[in-house]
Amino acid sequence: MRLERIKFRKNKEFSNFSSWPIQVVLFEVEDRECVCAEGQVIYRPSIENPDWPQVFGVSFEIDAEVVMLPLKSIQITKIGIYNLYFIHCDTRLKELVVEGKTVWKIPSGYLPGRMMPMKIFYQFMSFAYVLLGIFWFSQYVRFWREVYPLQNCITLVITLGMFKMALWYFDYAEFSETGIRPTRTTIWAVTFGTVKRTVARLVILMVIGE
């Protein structure tokens, strides 16, 4: 996890004082009970890892309106769900504005651990749709003289499903690679999924109607 260009900005009218520390707390969810002495965060070291939670911070000097948090990278070695809090106990900083970004990356990429199963799922489903498509289209070509309109609709549903699964896989794969959600790919994946569901429901209505 890396914190980049984190900037704290306080109200100009309160710039004539130095502040208590603005502290950054990174901890695993299981240690949430470990995480105020006045002016600072009270926390207890984790039983399993005494170096956690990670606590650090910066303070405003007199007449300073902006203070920058130094670039900091933290190596997280234990698998788990982590929270990052920006905390201050100074009532004069009630209108504090925080700017900047945090970068979280696991060994396999930027995709959050919770979303990693979705990437694997869509990869598997893309492969399954390819196999289904090969089988269906081979039979479609083989018996093309006897194809009913309903089967044309089924062909369309399979094709749309194939595109949907592939697009969702590429969406998660690019997210994992770059750390940024590819908006266009996401929009197309949602669009193909919506059209597929619409056509599939029409097919069901056609079957029921017959």
C-alpha positions in Angstrom: 0.0 0.0 0.0 1.4 3.4 -0.9 0.2 6.9 0.0 0.9 9.5 -2.7 0.6 13.3 -2.5 -1.6 13.2 0.5 -2.3 16.9 1.4 -4.2 18.3 4.3 -5.7 21.8 4.0 -7.3 23.7 6.9 -9.6 26.7 6.9 -7.7 29.9 6.4 -9.3 31.6 9.4 -7.8 29.0 11.7 -4.2 29.1 10.2 -2.7 31.1 13.1 -2.1 28.1 15.3 -0.2 24.9 15.3 -2.3 21.7 15.5 -2.1 18.4 17.2 -1.1 15.6 14.9 -3.3 14.4 12.1 -2.6 10.7 12.3 -2.9 8.0 9.7 -3.9 4.6 11.0 -3.7 1.4 8.9 -4.9 -1.8 10.5 -6.4 -5.1 9.8 -10.1 -5.4 10.5 -9.5 -8.1 13.1 -7.5 -5.5 15.1 -10.2 -2.8 15.0 -10.7 -3.1 18.8 -7.0 -2.1 19.3 -7.6 1.2 17.7 -8.5 9.2 22.4 -4.8 10.5 25.3 -5.9 14.0 24.3 -4.7 15.0 20.8 -3.7 11.6 19.5 -5.1 8.2 18.7 -5.1 5.6 21.4 -4.3 2.1 20.1 -2.9 -1.2 21.4 -0.3 -3.2 19.4 -1.8 -6.3 17.7 -1.3 -9.5 19.7 -0.1 -11.4 16.6 2.1 -8.6 15.2 3.4 -5.9 17.6 4.3 -3.6 14.7 0.6 -3.2 13.8 -1.5 -1.1 13.6 0.7 1.3 11.6 0.4 4.9 13.0 2.1 8.0 11.7 1.1 11.6 11.0 1.9 15.3 10.5 1.1 18.5 12.2 0.3 22.0 11.1 2.8 24.7 12.0 1.7 28.2 12.9 0.3 30.1 9.9 0.5 27.0 7.7 -2.6 26.3 5.7 -1.3 23.2 4.0 0.8 20.3 5.2 2.0 17.4 3.1 2.3 13.8 4.3 5.7 12.4 3.1 5.5 9.7 0.4 5.2 6.4 2.3 5.0 2.8 1.2 3.9 0.0 3.6 4.6 -3.7 3.0 1.6 -5.8 4.0 2.6 -9.4 4.4 -0.5 -10.8 6.1 -3.6 -11.7 4.1 -6.7 -9.9 5.4 -9.0 -6.9 5.0 -7.4 -3.6 6.0 -8.8 -0.2 6.9 -7.0 3.2 6.5 -8.2 6.0 8.7 -7.2 9.7 8.7 -7.9 10.9 12.2 -7.5 14.1 14.2 -8.7 15.0 17.7 -8.3 18.8 17.2 -11.7 20.5 17.2 -10.2 23.5 15.3 -9.6 21.2 12.3 -13.3 20.3 11.9 -13.3 21.6 8.3 -10.1 19.9 7.3 -9.9 18.8 3.6 -7.8 15.8 2.6 -6.5 15.5 -1.0 -4.3 12.9 -2.7 -4.6 9.2 -3.4 -3.7 5.8 -1.9 -2.5 2.9 -4.0 -3.2 -0.6 -3.0 -1.6 -3.5 -4.8 -1.5 -7.3 -4.1 1.0 -9.7 -5.7 -1.4 -10.5 -8.5 -2.2 -6.8 -9.4 -4.3 -3.9 -8.3 -7.6 -5.8 -8.3 -9.0 -5.9 -4.7 -8.9 -9.3 -3.1 -12.6 -9.5 -2.8 -13.0 -9.0 -6.6 -10.3 -11.5 -7.6 -12.8 -14.4 -7.7 -14.9 -12.5 -10.2 -12.0 -12.3 -12.6 -11.5 -16.0 -12.4 -15.2 -16.6 -12.8 -15.5 -14.6 -15.9 -12.4 -16.2 -17.4 -13.9 -19.6 -16.8 -17.3 -18.5 -18.2 -15.7 -17.0 -21.3 -14.0 -20.3 -22.0 -17.3 -22.2 -21.3 -19.2 -19.9 -23.7 -16.5 -20.5 -26.4 -17.1 -24.2 -26.1 -20.8 -23.8 -26.2 -20.6 -21.5 -29.2 -18.4 -23.9 -31.1 -20.9 -26.7 -30.5 -24.0 -24.6 -31.2 -22.6 -23.0 -34.4 -21.4 -26.3 -35.7 -24.9 -27.7 -35.3 -26.4 -24.5 -36.7 -24.4 -24.8 -39.9 -25.0 -28.5 -40.2 -28.8 -28.2 -40.0 -29.1 -24.6 -41.4 -32.0 -25.7 -43.8 -34.1 -26.7 -40.8 -33.4 -23.8 -38.5 -36.4 -22.1 -36.8 -36.6 -18.4 -36.0 -36.5 -19.3 -32.3 -33.1 -20.9 -32.9 -31.9 -17.7 -34.4 -32.8 -15.9 -31.2 -31.0 -18.6 -29.2 -27.9 -18.1 -31.4 -28.1 -14.4 -30.7 -28.3 -15.0 -26.9 -25.2 -17.2 -27.0 -23.3 -14.7 -29.0 -24.2 -11.8 -26.7 -23.4 -14.0 -23.6 -20.0 -14.7 -25.1 -19.2 -11.0 -25.6 -20.6 -10.2 -22.2 -18.3 -12.7 -20.4 -15.3 -11.8 -22.4 -15.8 -8.0 -21.8 -16.2 -8.5 -18.1 -13.1 -10.6 -18.0 -11.1 -7.9 -19.9 -12.6 -5.3 -17.6 -11.3 -7.1 -14.4 -8.0 -8.0 -16.1 -7.3 -4.4 -17.1 -8.4 -3.1 -13.6 -5.9 -5.6 -12.1 -3.1 -4.5 -14.5 -3.5 -0.7 -14.2 -5.5 -0.1 -11.0 -8.0 2.0 -13.0 -11.4 0.8 -14.0 -11.7 0.8 -17.9 -14.9 2.8 -18.3 -15.6 2.0 -21.9 -15.1 -1.8 -21.4 -17.4 -1.6 -18.3 -20.1 0.2 -20.3 -20.0 -2.3 -23.2 -20.1 -5.2 -20.8 -23.2 -3.8 -19.1 -24.8 -3.1 -22.4 -24.2 -6.6 -23.9 -25.5 -8.1 -20.6 -28.7 -6.0 -20.7 -29.4 -6.8 -24.4 -28.7 -10.5 -23.7 -31.2 -10.6 -20.8 -33.8 -8.8 -22.9 -33.5 -11.2 -25.8 -33.4 -14.2 -23.5 -36.7 -13.1 -21.9 -38.2 -12.6 -25.3 -37.2 -16.2 -26.2 -38.9 -17.4 -23.0 -42.1 -15.5 -23.9 -42.0 -16.9 -27.4 -41.7 -20.5 -26.0 -44.6 -19.9 -23.6 -46.7 -18.3 -26.3 -46.3 -21.3 -28.5 
